[in-house]
Amino acid sequence: MSEQNLPKVWLLDASIVFFRAWFGLPDHFHTKDGQSINGLFGFAKSLLDLLAQSPQYLVCAYDESLFTGLRHQIDPEYKANRVLPDEDLEFQLEGCKTIAELLGLPVLASDDYEADDLIASAQAQWFPRTPVAVITADKDLGQLIRQGDIWWNPAKNDQLDAHAMAAKWGVECNQLADLLALTGDQVDNIPGVPGVGDKTAAALLNAFGTVTELFDNLDDVARMKIRGAKTLGAKLAPHRDRVLLNLQLTQTFVDAPLPSKPKPWSIRQGDWQALAEQFEDWNMPRTVKNRLQHWQ
């Protein structure tokens, strides 16, 4: 699918875009006083590239709830494998929000809700009947993809609709949270059922629909035509509580408090002069400054 055929509402997992740049680009870019800006540079370049494709809306969602969010309250071990940003990283993360704000884009961040939840809430509250493109590299957000929506990873030029997402994971998009509840997610420190991988989890969900129905009918698992079916129910049984807890972690929240629906983005909406001055203050590389001048 080309960019011209994408939905005109784009919901950006901004932290994913930033961290791709922060991890992927060499530390060759600095402010005049030596502060690293490799992540800022990559984020600014990516954001301007996206805007050049003329979306009607581009909403930027950021993660700020690492150890304060609702999921951490549900399970204190959630994302316990992460570390808090150091001073350099925090400076760049704040800078990314500044870029989006000066461009006039809606910026969503919360101490309680993660970027995934803010994107899910924007979709549910602002665009319940409007096709959206969810811009991310996170498979978790596949659960939001409805008919007409697109899951889009620009870094790999992956654009997947609901049918393609289902083919990729073996379950419908609205079952992805259940799939992750069964298999776990090492990135988020969510333990799954030992020995249950993606294929087994998909087969179980295709048969039972949800993890709740699965655990309510474990005796029926033995009759399935999958490897180890006769003993699988007994292996699953001790993990019922953990899997149901996992589901609270893997499902997105759609009730985040949001401001009123933003107006469609306009190239006249941003404070281009202030952003140009900010880029100068950061000693932003000429390649990004030139992209900004294109819009002025």
N, C-alpha and C positions, 0 to 999 in steps of 0.2 A: 504494500500500500504506500503510495506516495504521500508527501506532506500535504499536497493539494487536496487529497481525499480524506484527510484526517478530520475528526470533529473540530469545531472551532473553539471549544472550551477545553483548556489544558490545565490539569492539576499537577503541579510539579513537586516532587519529593526533593526539595532543595538541598537537604542535608546529604542525600545520596550523591547528588551532583557535585557538591563541595568535596566530600571525602574521596570521590573518584579522582579529583584533581589533586587533593592534598597528598594522597598516597602515591599517585601516578606520575606527578611531575617532579623533576629534580628541584632541589632547593637552590635555584639560581636567581630567584627574584626577591628583592628586598626593598624596604623603604630606605630613605636616605640615612636613617639612623640604625639600619641593620636589621629591622624587623622582617621576618620572612613573610612573603605574600604569595607563595606558589599556589595555595588553595584559592585565594582571592582572585588571582589571575585566571586560573582555569574556570572558576565559577563565572566570573564576569564574561569571559569569552563565550562560554556555553549559553548563558542567559541571553546575550545579545544575538547569538546565532538563532536561538529559538524565536526571539522577537522579530527577526528578519523574515520569518515565515508567516507573519501576520495572523496570529491567533486573535479571536475576538476577546477571549478572556485568558489570562495566564495568572493563576493563583499559586503563590509560593508558600509551602508549608515546611516548618523547621522543627527539629527535635530539641527540646530543652528540658525534658522530664526524666533524665537518666535514672536518678535515684529518688525522685519525688512523685512519680506518676502513679496513676491508678493501678497499673499492673504490679508495680513494686509493693503496693499496699495489699494486693491479692496474694502475692508470693514474693517475699523478701529476697529470694535467690534469683529472681528474674533479672537477667542482664548483670548478674553479680560478677561476671567475667570481664566487664568493661571497667575502664578507669575514667575519672573525671578529666576534662580537658585542662591542659596546662595553660599558662598565661599566653603563650604564642598561639595555641589553637583557639582559645577563647576570643582573642583579638580578631582572628580571621573569620570565625563564625559570626561574630557581631558585624564585621565588615560586610559579609554576604547579605545580611538583613538590610544594612544601610543601602547597598546597591539596589536591591529590589524596591525599597521604599522610595528612593530618589527617582527611580524609573516610573513611579506611580502605580506599582503593582500591589494587589492585595497581599499582605504578609500575615501569616498565621503562625503563632507559637504559643505554647502553654506549659505551665509547670505540672499540669495534671495529664494532659492528653499528648500523645506522640504525633509525629507528622502523619503517620498512617491514619490515625483517628481524625485529624484535622482535614485530611483529604476526603475521608469517608463522610465526614459531617458536611463538608462543602458540597459534595455530590448529593447527599440526601436532602439538605436544607435549601441549597441554592439552585441545584440543577436536577431535581428528581425525575424530570421527563426529558432532559436534554442530553444527547450523547456527549461523552467526555473522552479525552485522552488522558490516561494516568501515566505520567512520565516518571519512570523509576527503574531501578534494577532489582527491586525487591519482589520476590515471588509472592510474598504475603498479600500484596495489594491486588493480586489476581482475583481475590475473592470479591472485589468491587465491580468486576467487568460484567456488564449486562449486554444484551443484544444492542448493537450500535456503538458500544464503547470499544476503546482500544487500549491495551497495555503496551507501553512504548518505552523501549530502552534505546535512546539515540546513540549511545556509545557503541552498540553492536548492531544498530539499525534493525532491531527486532520490533516489529509491530504485529501484535497478536490480538485477534478478536476473540470473542467468547468461545467460538468453535475451536480455534487454534489453541487456546489455553486449555480447553478440556482434552484435546488430543495430546497435548504435551504432558499433562499431569494424570490423565486417566480418570478424572472426575470432573463434574461440573464446577464452574467457578464458585458457586455458593457452597461447595463442599470442601474448598481448599483449607479453611480453618479447621475443619474436622480432620482432614488428612494430616495437617501439622500437629494436631493434638495427639494423634496416634504415633506418628513417627518422631515427634520432638523436633527441636530446632537448636542445634549447637550454638549458632551465632547468638541466640538470645538466652542461652543457658536453660532451655526447656527440655527436660528428659522425656524421651518417648518410651514406648513399650519395647523392651529388649527383643530383638529378632524380627520386629515388624518394620519393614522398609516401605518405600513408596508403592511398589507393585502390590504387596499384600494389603496395605492400607486401602489402596484404590479398589481392590477386589471386594473388600469388606464393605466399603461405602457404596459401591455399586449394588451390592446385595441388600444393604440395610438402610441406606440413605443418610443416616446421621450416627454419631457415636452414641447418642442416647438410645436410639433404637437398637444399635448393635449390642450394647451391654444389657438391654432389657430382653434380648433374645439370644444369649450366648449358646444355648443348647443347639440352636439351629446352625451354628458355624460348622459343626462336625459334618454336616451333609453337603457342604460346599465342595466344588470340584477345584480345589487349590491345594498346593503342596502343604502337608502337615495339618490339614483341616481337622483331623480327628482329635488332635491335642491342642489346637490353637485356642479354643474357647477357654480351656483350663489355664493356658498361659496368659490370656488376656484378663481373666477375672480378678487377680490381685491388684491390677493396675487401674481399676475402674475410677477410683477417686482421683488418682493422679491425672488421668486422661480428661475427666470432666473439669478438673482445675485448669488443665492446659487449655481447654477450649475457651475459658475466660481470658486467657492470655493471647490466644491466636486470633480471636475474633476482633474486628475493629469496632470501636464505639462510634456511634453516629450522632451523639447528643452533645458534642462539644459546643459551648456557647460561642456563637459567631456574631460579628457585626451584621448590619443589614447587607443585603446582596450588593456587591460592587457594581459600578457602571462598567460597561465594556471598555477594555483598555484602548487608549488612543496614543499615538506617537506624540501628541501635543500635551499629554497629561504629565509627563515626567519633568522634573527640575533638572534639565540637561546641564545648565551652567553649574549648579551645585555639584552634580555628579562629576563633571569635567574637573572641577577644582579638587574634589575628593580623590580622583584618580591621580591628579598631579601631586597631591599631598602624599599619597601612597607610593609614588614613583612607579606607577603602573606602566608596563611595557607599551611601546608605541603601537604594537599590533592591536591592542584593546582600545587605546585612545583613538586610533583611526576608525575603528568600528563605531565608536560613539559619535565621532564627527559626521559619519554618514547619516545619522538620525537628526542632527541639529539643523 
